[in-house]
């Protein structure tokens, strides 16, 4: 800013104002003083229930002929559930227990609660106490989201009878920021996502075991002739997309170990890694996949203390130098034309079934369990195929996990 135009005070006030405004859009802001409680929540399934069109209430309460059906949500969090205090009144009929009632709060963008919902508190182990929702009050925030205040009372309902009217099972999961994952997930989808995640974690562990070189603290491709290649584009892909995060070896820092040329970011734009990030099939078909290697100049790097020679991979094609292809043309064609491998027709030794996972990634479809299980049959070694395909598989699997958990 110039000498005569000092906007610091104005900017500070504006920042503070925007900070408090942003709190209103935060689903947690109303519950800062409310302690969370994990419950199993039974939310009325309106699709399978007979509700009055005007009041949206049931024609009759729970019973043998009840028209209501519920979705069971495991691990659901409510806020403000207070300690239960029992009281008795003495009136003309003698001693009478006071109904156990209270209020809880439900965060925005999770469920739409209704009267005659039920919940049970998970940490009450001695017996199953079912609480029925007797009133629902909503508060619409400025961003259009609704938070809810629910009145409840203890209801003496046969738990097993209620279970007869549960039509779907869900589980509440912790949402990761920056994803489209919904917090209430069908149990079938959650089980499928866990299978995907188990393979992704396994692949991260295998990749570290096969290619992490402790002497130079980075990932190196080495063949049987001890031909050691450092690929800065691979490292950039791993670093940008956090491909190996949350693996078993969480203390490995993925970072560049050599100085990069000024044109590196421009060169990266033309690689298949960038096409993978953008999920761009056309870019993938024209990307640089030919590898040439040059001797690594180790001065000032972690390679300087090593006696064995190392080489650096590049994706330009000079007139001389060793040249190979990290991705085969047939694989690229299948991605562009969305041609899945058919195990009944194709030779699985030449065209492994798990390749379909990456093909589906580019074509926005979810892999089948047979395709996922085919990873278990892969004989991993320190081949150039494993070096380049494992990171692509991990990214494809984790994208599929988000897609599965985003389904409602």
Residue pairs with C-beta under 8 A, 6 or more apart in sequence:
1 7
23 29
24 141
24 142
24 143
25 141
25 142
25 143
25 145
27 107
27 108
27 109
27 145
27 147
28 107
30 105
30 139
30 147
31 79
31 80
31 105
31 107
34 79
34 80
34 105
35 79
35 80
35 81
36 77
36 78
36 79
37 77
37 78
37 79
37 81
37 104
37 121
37 123
38 75
38 76
38 77
38 121
38 122
38 123
39 76
39 77
39 78
39 81
39 119
39 120
39 121
39 122
40 72
40 73
40 74
40 75
40 76
40 119
40 120
40 122
41 72
41 73
41 76
41 78
41 111
41 117
41 118
41 119
42 70
42 71
42 72
42 73
42 117
42 118
42 119
42 162
42 166
43 70
43 71
43 73
43 111
43 112
43 113
43 114
43 117
44 51
44 58
44 68
44 69
44 70
44 71
44 114
44 116
44 117
45 69
45 70
45 71
45 167
45 168
46 56
46 114
48 69
48 167
49 58
49 67
49 68
49 69
50 58
50 59
50 67
50 68
51 57
51 58
51 67
52 58
52 59
56 114
57 114
57 115
57 116
58 66
58 67
58 68
58 116
59 67
60 66
60 67
61 116
62 68
62 116
62 157
62 161
62 162
62 165
66 165
68 116
68 165
69 165
69 166
69 167
70 117
70 118
70 162
70 165
70 166
70 167
71 166
71 167
71 168
71 169
71 170
72 163
72 166
72 168
72 169
72 170
73 111
73 170
73 171
73 172
73 184
74 169
74 170
74 171
74 172
74 187
75 122
75 171
75 172
75 173
76 110
76 111
76 119
76 172
76 184
77 107
77 172
78 104
78 105
78 106
78 119
78 150
79 104
79 105
79 106
79 107
80 103
80 104
80 105
81 102
81 104
81 121
82 102
84 100
84 102
84 154
86 97
86 98
86 100
87 97
87 98
88 95
88 96
88 97
88 98
89 95
89 96
89 97
89 98
90 96
99 153
99 154
100 153
100 154
101 134
101 151
101 152
101 153
101 154
102 151
102 152
102 153
103 149
103 150
103 151
103 152
104 149
104 150
104 152
105 147
105 148
105 149
105 150
106 113
106 147
106 148
106 150
107 147
108 141
108 145
108 146
108 147
109 145
109 183
110 172
110 183
110 184
111 184
112 146
113 133
113 136
113 148
113 150
114 133
114 136
115 133
115 134
115 135
115 136
116 132
116 133
117 132
117 133
117 150
118 130
118 131
118 132
118 133
118 155
118 157
118 162
119 130
119 131
119 133
119 152
120 128
120 129
120 130
120 131
120 159
121 129
121 131
128 159
129 154
130 154
130 155
130 156
130 157
130 159
130 162
131 152
131 153
131 154
131 155
132 152
132 153
132 155
132 157
133 150
133 151
133 152
134 151
134 152
134 153
135 150
135 151
136 148
136 149
136 150
136 151
137 148
137 149
137 150
137 151
138 146
138 147
138 148
138 149
139 146
139 147
139 148
139 149
140 146
141 147
168 186
169 186
169 187
170 184
170 185
170 186
170 187
171 184
171 185
171 187
171 190
172 183
172 184
172 185
173 181
173 183
173 185
173 190
173 405
174 183
175 181
175 182
175 183
179 402
179 406
180 402
180 406
181 402
181 405
181 406
182 405
182 406
182 407
182 408
184 408
185 193
185 405
185 407
186 407
189 404
189 405
189 407
190 405
192 369
192 404
193 401
193 404
193 405
195 369
195 372
196 367
196 372
196 397
196 398
196 400
196 401
196 404
197 397
197 398
197 401
199 372
199 375
199 376
199 397
200 394
200 397
200 398
200 401
201 246
201 247
201 248
202 375
203 375
203 390
203 393
203 394
203 397
204 243
204 244
204 246
204 247
204 248
204 249
204 394
205 247
205 248
205 249
206 380
206 386
206 390
207 219
207 244
207 386
207 390
207 391
207 394
208 244
208 247
208 248
208 249
208 252
210 380
210 381
210 382
210 386
210 387
211 219
211 220
211 221
211 382
211 387
212 218
212 219
212 220
212 249
212 252
213 219
213 220
213 222
213 228
215 306
216 230
216 257
216 302
216 303
216 306
216 310
217 253
217 257
217 302
218 230
218 235
218 254
218 255
218 257
218 302
219 230
219 231
219 234
219 235
219 238
219 254
220 228
220 229
220 230
220 310
221 228
221 229
221 231
221 382
221 384
221 387
222 228
222 229
222 382
223 382
223 384
226 308
227 311
228 308
228 309
228 310
228 311
229 293
229 310
229 311
229 312
229 313
230 257
230 258
230 296
230 303
230 310
230 311
230 312
230 313
231 291
231 312
231 313
231 387
232 256
232 258
232 260
232 264
232 312
232 313
233 267
233 268
233 271
233 273
233 313
233 315
234 273
234 313
234 387
234 388
234 391
235 254
235 255
235 256
235 257
236 256
236 264
236 268
236 273
237 243
237 273
237 276
237 277
237 391
238 244
238 254
238 391
239 254
239 255
239 256
240 277
241 277
241 395
243 391
243 394
243 395
244 252
244 254
244 394
257 301
257 302
257 303
258 296
258 301
258 303
258 312
259 300
259 301
261 267
267 288
267 314
267 315
267 316
268 274
270 287
270 288
270 315
271 287
271 288
271 289
271 315
272 284
272 287
272 288
272 289
272 326
272 327
274 283
274 287
275 281
275 283
275 284
275 287
276 284
276 392
276 395
279 361
279 362
279 364
281 335
281 336
281 362
281 363
282 336
284 332
284 335
284 336
284 362
285 332
285 333
285 335
285 336
288 315
288 316
289 315
289 325
289 326
289 327
289 332
290 315
290 317
290 323
290 324
290 325
291 313
291 314
291 315
291 322
291 323
291 324
291 325
291 326
292 313
292 314
292 315
292 316
292 317
292 318
292 321
292 322
292 323
293 311
293 312
293 313
293 314
293 321
293 322
294 311
294 312
294 314
294 321
295 309
295 310
295 311
295 312
296 303
296 309
296 310
296 311
296 312
298 304
298 306
298 310
303 310
317 323
324 384
326 384
326 387
326 388
327 388
330 351
331 355
333 339
334 340
334 341
334 355
334 359
335 358
335 359
335 362
335 363
338 359
338 362
338 363
339 359
340 356
340 359
340 360
341 348
341 351
341 352
341 353
341 355
341 356
341 359
343 353
343 370
352 374
352 378
353 370
353 371
353 374
354 371
354 372
354 374
354 375
354 378
354 393
356 367
356 368
356 371
357 367
357 371
357 372
357 375
357 393
357 396
357 397
357 400
358 389
358 392
358 393
358 396
360 366
360 367
360 371
360 396
360 400
361 395
361 396
361 399
361 400
364 403
366 400
366 403
366 404
367 396
367 397
367 400
372 397
375 393
380 386
